[in-house]
């Protein structure tokens, strides 16, 4: 089966998921590729349409073992028809639980047909120099694995004569899905006098939780604790306060030090 075009869709507040999906795209190495970044709120105002002549690759980070709750409504209204789909989740070396299965279920209900899935590791959003967690990932080996995965997808596509010949694949996970999807409503950010109000944190916030006039003002009801504002601050003016988020960072640092490797499902 030869697809006429490909859409690579990703949500990546701290950039790790973006690196993986770009590597997969290089591995597939077919023309007509389009990268679609749905990280910022305005990018999620448009409905995505795909057809059976396209390949749809969707990559999301794992939050609490699940697909990020804020993406569910947008993903569920994708308009697809027999569209071959690849599901990718990126997690912080802890567990991805049912996120991969959940993502596949969402896309299949929209009219997609999942042909492959993968779980990759990225630096945990709670990682810091003080409490590293899967620091520096995806690294060179991860990127190489993502490119290999892309080549395997390309090979599998050529094994089909049409989208009607796509068989169901088995992905790990159980239903009802485990984990929680409720956002943490918590004031966890400490902002030092080094803040210059440059606005970089506000521009990179995936939910518009940072005030455009004063970046010290944060809507904790909107915040998804992705820590993009901490990681993207050029002045290192943002850190974690003591509290539940930092406690979680301590647990992850202590309990999950061993390197996990990417997993493919074809």
Buried (B, 14 or more C-beta within 10 A) or exposed (E): BEBEBBBBBBBBBBBBBBBBBBBBBEBBEBEEBEBBBBBBBEBBEEEBEBBBBBBBBBBBBBBBBBBBBBBBEBBEEBEBBBBBBBBBBBBBBBBBBBBBBBBBBBBBEBBBBBBBBBBBBBBBBBBBEEBBBBBEBBBEEBBBBBBBBBBBBBEBBEEBEEBEEBEEBEBBBEEEBBBEBEBBEEEBBBBEEEBEEEEBBBEBBBBEBBEEEEBEEBEBEBBBBBBBBBBBBEEEBBBBEEEEBBEBBBBBBEEBEEEBEBBBBE
